[in-house]
Amino acid sequence: DAGVIQSPRHEVTEMGQEVTLRCKPISGHDYLFWYRQTMMRGLELLIYFNNNVPIDDSGMPEDRFSAKMPNASFSTLKIQPSEPRDSAVYFCASTDAGGGVREQYFGPGTRLTVT
Amino acid sequence: AQTVTQSQPEMSVQEAETVTLSCTYDTSESDYYLFWYKQPPSRQMILVIRQEAYKQQNATENRFSVNFQKAAKSFSLKISDSQLGDAAMYFCAYTGANSKLTFGKGITLSVRP
């Protein structure tokens, strides 16, 4: 398997623009997680899905953030409108908890810079 | 709520020597898993080692081993024969019934040649 795939790897955008980050989890995994990493706050869980259904979005910072998982092989994290404080590395991760696998496998991350 | 604490922000080790990274956690669950993840400058999060709470035997993966003290809620990582490629940020992490990962703040390990 190719592992968790994220795109784009780097995104530079201006404040106020819409940003969409994409993730393809490992085939067969039933959980998908979105994280944000910054120097100040470390790794934060934003939202996670189980079988394409959002389970916990309490980490989503505000209404400007939204996430969807229309099918088992694709998820998006959208920021609209973006702000400079959204600059961070965003990771997607997946796991097969239903199959007894507990470790999460991470994608390479998307480095977002909002100017 | 579960918490994971890594109190040392930085450590340094001489190449070929052994270093131990500390981690403590707090939980009321009896069934859980603990992990160490490595994050090199490439930013990729790489799983180093995992430990199931119900197993008394400490996990080992080549040069990496853990000292799991369940009663003390302690989970340290020992790296033997340190190599330059071990230089990275290391995160201790916990997962329980809800499958969410709780991370510590991480520790930056540098390896001196």
Interface residues (C-beta under 8 A of the other chain):
Chain A: Y31 F33 G42 L43 L45 Y48 N50 I55 D56 V89 F91 A93 T95 A97 R102 E103 Q104 Y105 F106 P108 G109 R111
Chain B: Y33 F35 Y37 S42 R43 Q44 M45 L47 R50 F91 T95 N98 S99 K100 L101 F103 K105 G106
